[in-house]
């Protein structure tokens, strides 16, 4: 844990979040928090029986009780509350589909909205609020099925009471309870009566063969609003009397102010307040509060600031790479420690160095947070991946209790991990601004907005990494010894997750994706240098670099031993990795790999990788045009077990593949010179655009097993598959992202 910070107000289950052998305990929901649901948008099914009835089921946790998750209006409209942040991954549709399946709801009448920081919305597995690690559907699949089944059982019981019949004689169908004699009652007619009934502890779930929603390609509930421009995001928040704040940030991370001349800023029309501000990681800044964003920005532009950067490290990317190369030769802690003596006697050898730059999250919606202060409470409006963690940070910052913080989770326009920092940096900053604004005599809500430049230059980043590999293998491609080194900053060191993720000095996020599923004798040494650059998880985390290393080196070995890259991988999988085999075979079959003739100047590329319990294989077609690599077509084979919404899975894989392609394009790197980030906007930091998108097909391996993660797994294998195709065309193995063809 971070030193000198009291985490006693945080969920106790955070201390056990990685104890995967058993579900984490969940804090009980306070009466005040639960009663909030009673008057929101219709009738809350269940009527809080755990509060009102002595015979209520006490064995059920808040996460298991439908009163916080299902609201049925008198017209039959069903609102499903989701326990995750929706920021493009489709959980606002997938989770309601799961619940509505067991509820037997009329899908045309199903709506959804975000939850809050109440304990009911904890991840049922980790016991904290979290949207990340592609765990939303994976961890809440059974939870939402049981919630829907419990709500359905209560509706049936209410109908049985009204008709004075045996509940066993009743059935449900598309939002109605139907009696044996054909009588029918809509859910809306029964909701109020159902509110008075206890919540059943045990319920019978549907046989998957009877699913009518789960597994069907389904349009997203938010599609119309987003495609028409009507969807509101956190940045669109407008409260009565609200002001807007922007912050002048130091050019070097952690720097403080020497002098501030704000006279010109205060003279800008609409500017209401200007003040110095403590920022994340010990830095200082200046906040400008105005009656709108443009006035606040003009005020910030008018500031005359002098910064003290002498006492902070000034990272330089060129020197950093040189330092990493030196460090690669030093001994260090080992993640794998196989005997590599066979390196000296192996008939074939391969040595490689890989370089991966810092990457920005670059979400379409920059960071923002609106804070409305009251005498002893606060309302927070933001797109948060961890509202419980953020609520605890708000409480510490404002000197109030966590239960006095109301988190209003907003739709977010992307995030890719940036909205879940254990420091809660942008939320804490917004609270500091709101507090100072109130001290200045302005008792109004304040919306803090980061500009695109703030967002890109203000951290956090996917860490820069260097890999070194020395491999010895025989004429048949059998790896006899593999010596490997990874150098890169730890993402979790110094955070609340360090004690769970860092073992023997090695951050598990840096090594995920190395070696497995391939049976290689590997010695893996890891170095985590400390630098003055803030780092954080980025979509698919360690697999962003480990998949590229593993899958391109596999192709190198296959070429060196004159083996087909698909056949080589299949031989390595053997019988121990059927999901990898199935995903790759599906992609091969659907692409026509090895059967159809490609146009002249075009080559196949292959890669397969497991991340977040899902396997994605890509077979791609690529070419070189005017010396530039061009991705022409992608065929995906996906093994994510049961596909809740195949349409969302297709969209997730398409989006992840495009983001993976973006890592390959010229300019897709964050670099520093004298401590200053050199990129500031999409003009000098490349992200893949729709014009870069290749033709793409996504195919899912049929399965009835519980679903696995889907938000991130589509990203890691794209870049290596593309690189492998280009290597066939040019005869040169690519060792760097973005691609360096020279």
N, C-alpha and C positions, 0 to 999 in steps of 0.2 A: 504493500500500500504506500501511497504518497506520505512522506513524513510531515508531521505537524498539522495534519488535517484530521478532523473528527468525522469518521464515517459511521458513527453510531446511529444516525438518522436514516441511513440507507437500508434497503431491504436486507434482512439477515441472510437471505438465500444467495446474495452476491458472494458470500464467503464460500459457497459450495457450488458455484455455477459450473464448474468443470468436473464435478463428481458425477460422471455419467452412469454410474451403476444404479442410481435410484433417483426418482424425481425429487427436486428440491422442495423444501417446505415453503409455503406461501403465507405471507402475513395476513391476518384477518382484516377485512374491510371495515372501516369505521362506520358507525351508524350514520353520521353526518354525510359521509361520502356516498353511502349506498342510497340514502333517501333522495339524493340529487336526481336519481333516475326516475323517480315516481312521476314527475310532472313534465318529462321531456318527450314531446312528439308522440303522444299516444299512451297506451296502457303497457306497463312493464309486466310481462307475463311472470307470474310467480308471487307477486305481491310481497316480496321480501319475507317469505315464511320463516327464514332462519332468524328474523328479528321479532316476528309477531306471535309465532306459535310455539308452545312448549314442546309439542311433539315433532317439531321440525327436525330435519336430518342435520345433525351436527357434524357428521363425518365428511360432508361435502365441503370442499374448499370454495372460496369465492370464485375461483376460475372455473368451477364446475356447475355453477348455478345460473340458470337461464335468465334470472331477473335483470342481470347487468348486460345481457347480450341480445335479448329478443324483445322487441316492442311490436305489438299488434294493434293497429288502429281499428276503430269501429267499422271502417269500410273494407277491412281485410288486408290492408297494406302492412307488410312485414318489414320492419327495419332491423337489420343485423348490425350490431356494433362489432367492429374489428379491433383486435388487440395488437395491431401492427401499424406502422406508418406506410401509407400508400404513396410511393414516389416513382411510379411507373412500372412496377413489377407485377401488378395485377391482383394483389391480395384483396382489394376491395370487391372483387368479383369471386375469386376462388374460395375464400372463406365463407361468404354467404351461400355459395353453391353447396358447400359441404353441409352447412347447418340446414339449409332449405331442403336438401335431399332427405334427411331424417325427419324433419318437421313435416314433410309432404306438402310444402307450401306451393302456392301458385307463383312460378318464377316471374310472371309478368307484374306481380305486385310486390316483388322483393326490392328493397332499397338497402343502402348501407351507409354507415358513418364511422368516424374514428372514435376510439375510446379515449381514456385520459390516463392520469398517473395513479389511479386507484389500483389496489392490489388485485382486483378481478381481472385486470388486463396484463398481469404477469405472463410471461412465457411459461406454460405449464411444466416444461422440462427444466429450464434453468431457474425459474422462480424469481426472475427480474423482468422489467420491461425491456424488450429488446427487439429491434428489427435488424437482422444481420445474419451473416453466415448462411444465407439461403435456408433459414430454419422455419419460416412462417408457416407454410403448409405442412412441412415435414413434422414439426413439433405440435401443431394444433389440429391435425387431421382428426385424430380420435377425440380430442377435446370438443371440436365443433360438431362432430357427429353425435356425441353424447348430449351436448346442449340441445341440439335439435330434437333428439329422441325424448329427452325429459320434457321439453315444452310440448311435444305432441302427446305424450302420456297425460299431461295435465289437462290438455284440451279434451282428450277422450274422457277423462274422469269427470270433467265439468258437464259434458254432454250426457254422460250416463246418469248423472244426478238429475239433470233437467228432465230427461225422459223416463227416469226411474227404471232403467234397464241395466242388465249386466254389461259392464264395459267390454267384456270379451266378445260381445255380439256386434260391436261397432268397428268401423274401419275409417280410414281417412283417404282422401283423394283430392289433390290439387287445391288445398286450402279449405276443405270442407270435411266435417265429420258426418258420416253416413250410417244410418241405422239399417238393421236387417230388412225393415219394411220399406226402405227407400227414403225415409225422412232425411232431411239434410239441414245442417247448420253450418254457416260460415265461421271461420276462425274469429272474425271480428265480432260476431254475436256472442262468442263464448269467452272472449279474453277476460272480461271483468270477473266472471265467475271463476275462471281458472286462477285468477290472482289470489283467491282465498285458500288455495289448496297447497299442501306440502309438496316439496320437490322430491320426486322419487330418487332414491340413491342408486338403484340398479335399474337399467332399462335394456330392452332387447333391441339390437341394431339390425338394420336391413341386411339381407344377404346381398352381396355385391352384384349378383346376377339380376337383382331387381332394381338397380340404380336407373333412374331416368334422367338425372341431371349430371351426376358425376361421370366423367368420361366423354361427355358430349361437347363438341366445339361450340362455345358460348360467347356471344358478344359481351364486351365489358360494360359494366354498369356506368362507368365514367366516360365512355367513349363519345357519346353525343356532346356532353359539356366540353370535353377537351378539344374535339374536332371543330366545334363551333366557336371556340374562344370564350365560352361562358364560364369555364371552370375558374374558381378562385383559388389562389395559392396563398401561402403565408405572406408573401410580399404584397398581396392585394389587400391586406387587412386595413380597415377603416373604422375607427371607433369615434364617437362624439368627442370633439375637442382635440383629437389626436395631433401630435407633432411628429416630425421625422428627424432622425439624427443620422449623421455620418461621422466617421472618425478619420483623422489624419494619423497615419500609422508610420512607425519608424522605417527607414530604408533598410536597416539591418536588424535581424531578429534580436529582440531583447534590449535594444537601445533605449536610452532615456533622453529627456529633453534638457537642453541647456538654457535656451531662452524661447519665450513665446511673445510675439507681437500680434495680438488679435484685434487691434483697433479697426483695421479695414474690414475684417470679417463681421464685426459687430455692426458696421455701417450698412451692410447688405440688407436690402428690404426683405422682410420676412424672417430674418434671423432673430431668435428669441434668447438664446444663451450660448456661451462658449466657455468651456472649462477643460482643465487638464484631467486626465483619466488614467487609472492603472489598467494595464492590458495583460494579456496572457503571457506567461513565461517571464514575468518581471519587467516587461517593457512599459513604456508610457506612451500616451497619445493625447490628442486634443479632439474633443467632441464638439460638433457644431449642431445645435438643435434649432430647427426652423419650422415654418408652417407648411413645408413641402420639401420633396427631395431636391428640386432644382435650386431652391434658395439655400438649402443646407450645403449642397455641393459648391455653389458659388462662394459661400462663406468659407468653406474649407480651402478652396483655391486661393482665397485672399489672405490666408494665414501666412505669416512670416516666422518660420521655425528654424531653430538651430539645434542639431542633434548631437548627443554625446555617444559616439560609437567606439571610443578608444578602449572601453573595458569589455567589449564583447568580441567573440571570435568572428572573423570575416571569412567564411568559407568560399573557396575558389574551386570551380569544378575541375579545372586542369590540374591543379595541385592535389585535389582530392583523389583523382584517378591515380596519380603517381604514388600517393600514400597508400592507396588500396593495393597497388601492385607490390609494394614493399611488404605490406602486411601479409600478403598471400604466401610469402616464403617463411613466415614465422609459425612456430608451434601454437596450438590453441586447443580449446575444448572440442571433443568429438561427439558427433551425433550417432554415427555408425563407426565401428572400429574393427573392420574385417582385416584379416591378414593380407597384405598386398605384396608379399615377397615375390609373387609370380610376375610382377611388373618387369623385373630385370630379365626374365627368361622367356617371356611371351613372344611368339613369332611375329606378331603384328602390334603396332603401337599407334596411338592417337593422342595428340595433345591439343588443347583448345583453351582459349580465354574468351569469356563472354562479358559484355558491358551492357548494363541496363541503367538508364538515367532516372532522375526524379521525375514523377508524373503528377500533374495536378488533377483534381477531381473534375473540374470544369463543368459542373452541372449547369443546365440552362437557367435555373433560378438561383441567383447568388444568395448567400446566407442572409437571413433576416430574423428578427424576433421583436414582437410587440409586447410591451409590459404596461399593465394598468395597476398602479399601486393604490391600496386602501390603507386605512390606519393600521390594521393588523393582518393584512392578507395581500395576496397578489394574484392577478390573472395573467397568465403567460400564453401567448399565441405564437406558435412556431411549428415547423415541420421537424419533429424530434424523433430520432431512432431509438431513444431511450428516455422517455418522459419521466420515469422514476428517478433515474440518476440526475437528470437535469433539474427536477423539482428539489432534490436534496441540495444541489448546488445553489439554486435560487434561494432556498431557505437560509443557507450559510451566508450568502452575500447580503441578504436583507435583514438578517437577524430575527427571523421568524421560524415557526415550526413547519416541517414539511406538509402537515395536514392543512396549513393555512395557504398553501400554494395550489392554485387550480391550473392544471396544464390543459390547454385547449389545443389538441394536436391538429395541425392544418395539413391539407394536401401539399406535398412538396414536389417541385419540378426537378427531380433528380437528387442525387446525393452521393451514391457509390461509396459510402462509408464516411463521408465528411461530416455528416450530421450525428455521428456517434463518437465523440472524443471524450475520454474519461475526465478531462478538465472542464467539459461543458463550456468551452471558451467563449463562443459567440452568445450564448445565453447569459453567462455571467457578465459579459461586457454590456449587454443590453440592460441588465438589472442595475449595474453601476451607473449607467447613463440615466435611467429612470429615477434612481435615488438622488443623483446630483441635480437633476432637473427639478425635482420636488423641493430640494433644499434651496434652489434658486427662486422658489416662490411660484413655480408652475405645476400645479397639481392636476396633471392631465396624462393620458396614456402617451407613451413614446414608442414609435416604431423605429428601430435601428436597422438600416439597410447597408449592406456591403455592395460596393460597385463591383463590376466584373474585374477591374484591376485590383481592388482590395482582395477579392476572393482568390485571384490567381497568385498574387504576391504575398498574401498574408498567411500562407500555410494552411493546412498541413499537406504533406506529399507522400506518395508511394516512395519508399527509400530507393536511393541509388544502390545498385548491387554489382559486384564483380564476382564471376565464377572462374575457377581454374580446374581443368580436368586432365588427368593422365590415365589412359586406359590401355590395358594389355589384353589382347584377344587372339584366338587361333584362326585357322583358315576357314572354319565353319561358322565363325561369328560368336563362338562361346567366349564370354568375357571371363578372363582369368583373374583380373585385379583391376580395381577402379579407385584411384586416389582423387579426391575432390575437395575443393575449398570454396566456401562462400564468405564474402565480406559485404556487410551492409548493416545499417543501423537497426537496432531493435525497435519494433513498433510498440511493444508493451512495457519495456523497461521504464520505470518511473511512474507507471500508471497503476490503477487499482487492480489490473489484471496480471501484474508482474509475477506475483507469487504462484499463480496458476500456470502461466504460459512459459516462464523462463526456468529451465532446469539445467543444472550444470553449466550455467552461464550462456545457454543457447535458447533463443526465442523460437518456439515451435512454429510461429508464423513464417519464419525465414526458410524452414526446411520442408514444409509440407509440399508434397508432390515429388520429392526426391526418391529415387530408386524404385519404390513400389509402383506397379505390380511386378516389376522385372526382377528376377532372382540373381542380382549381381552382387558379388563380394565387393562391398564399397567401404572405404574409409572416408568419412565426411567430417572435415574440420570447419568450424564456424568462428568468425570474428565479428564482433559488434562494436565498431568504433563509435565514440560519442562526438557528435558535431552539433554546431549551432544551427541546425535546420530541423524544424518540427516535422515529424513523420507520423503516418497513420495508415490504417488499412485502406486499400483501394480495390475496387471490384475484383474479386477472386484472390486477393491478398498474395501469399507467397507463390501461388501457382502462376502468377503473371510472369515470373521469370523461371521458375523451376521446370514448368512444362516445356518452355522453349529449349532449355538446355537438354533435358532428357530426350525429347522427341527429335531434335535435330541430330544429336549424337547417335541415336539409334539408326537414323538414316545413313549417317556417315559410315557406321560399321557395316550396314547392309550393302552399301555401295562398294566398300573395300573388300567385301567377301563375295561380291557379285550375286547378291540375293535380292529377291523382290521384297520391298519394305513391308508390304502387307503380310506376306508369308513369314517373314522374319519375326514380326510382332506376334503372329499367331503361334509360332513355335515357342516363343517365350511365355505366352499366356498358359500354354498347356491346358490342363483340365481344371486349374485352380482359379481361373478368373473368367467365369462364363459371361458375366455382364460386359466386360471389356470385349470379349470375343463377339458377343451378339451385337453390340453397338457398332463395332468396326465392320462386321460382316454386312449389316444392314446398310451402312453408308457405301460400302463397296458395291453391293448388289444394285442399289438404287442409282448410283452414279454411272454404272457401266464400266467401271474401272477394269482394265485388263481385257475387255471385250470390244469396246468401241474404239475406233481410230480417232485420235484427236487431230484437229487442224494443224498444219505446219506451224512451227514456232510456239506451240502450246505444250505444257507438260503437266503431269499429275503430281500432286503432293498429298501426303497422308500424315495424320497425327491423331492420337487418341489419349485422353487424359481423364482421370477421376479427380473431382474436387467436390466437397460438400456432399459426399455419398452418391453423386451422380456421375455417370460416365458419358462423355461426349466424344464422338469420333468425327473427324472431317476428312472428306476426300475432295480436294480442290483442283481446279484447272487454272493455270496462270500462264502469262506470257511476258516477254520483254518488249516494250514499245518505246523506241527512241531512247534506249538505255534506262528506261524506268520500269520497275516491276508493276504488273497490272494483274489484279485478281479478277478472273472472268466468271467462275462459277464455283459454288460451294454446295456440297451435299452433306447433310448432317445425319448421323445415326445417334440417337439419344436413348440412354437407359436410365430413366428416373423412376422406375417402378410404375405404379398406377398414375396415369395422367388425369388429374382432376379436370383440367380444362385444356384440351389439346391446342386450342387457339392461342391461349396465353403462353403455353410452352413454345409454340412456334414463334411468337413475337419476342419472347425472352431470348431464344437462341439467335434470332435475327439481330436483335439489338446488341447482344453480347458479342456476336461475331463482328459486327461493325465496329464496336469499341476495340476489339482485339486487332482488327485491321488497322485502326487508328494508331496503335502502338508502332506499326511498321512504317508509317508515312514520314517523309522528311519534315522536320520541325516539331515532331512529337516528343519534346524533351523540355524539362525545366533545368536551366543552367544558372550558375551563380558566378559573379565576378566581384571580388572584393566584398563579399557578403551580401551583395544585392542580387535579387532574382531578376534575370534579364528579360523574361517574358511577362506580358501584362494583359493580353487579350487574344482573341482568336486570330488577329492579324499576324501574331508572331508565335503562337502556340497552336499547333495543328491538331484538330480533331477531325475524325472521318465524317464526311458529309454524304448526303443521299446520292450525290454524283459518284461517290467512290463505291457504292454498294453493288456487289456482284449479283448475278442471278443466284437464287438460293432455294434449296429444298430442305425441309426438315421432316425427318421420319422418326417416329418413336417406337421403340421395341415394346410390344404388348406385354403387360404384366398386371397381375392382381395384387402384388405385394404393396404394403404401405408406401406412400410417395416419399421421395427424397428431394433434396434441394434443387432449385431450378434457376434462381436469379443470377448466379455467378458462373456455373459450370460451362456455359457456352463460350466463355472468353478465352481460357488458357490455350486450347489446342489450335486456334485459328492461325496465330502468327507462325508457329512451327510448321504447320501444314503448308502455308504460303511459302515460307523460307525453303522448305524441302523441294517444292516445285521449281523455285528459282535456282536452287543449287543444281538441279538436273539440267536446266537450260544453260547455265553459265559455267558449270563445272567448279563453282566456288561455294563453299559452305559459308553461310551467313552467321556471324558471331556477335552481332550487335543490333539492338533496337534503339531507335528506328533503323531500318536497313541501311547498311553502308555498302554500296555496290562497287565503289572504286577499288 
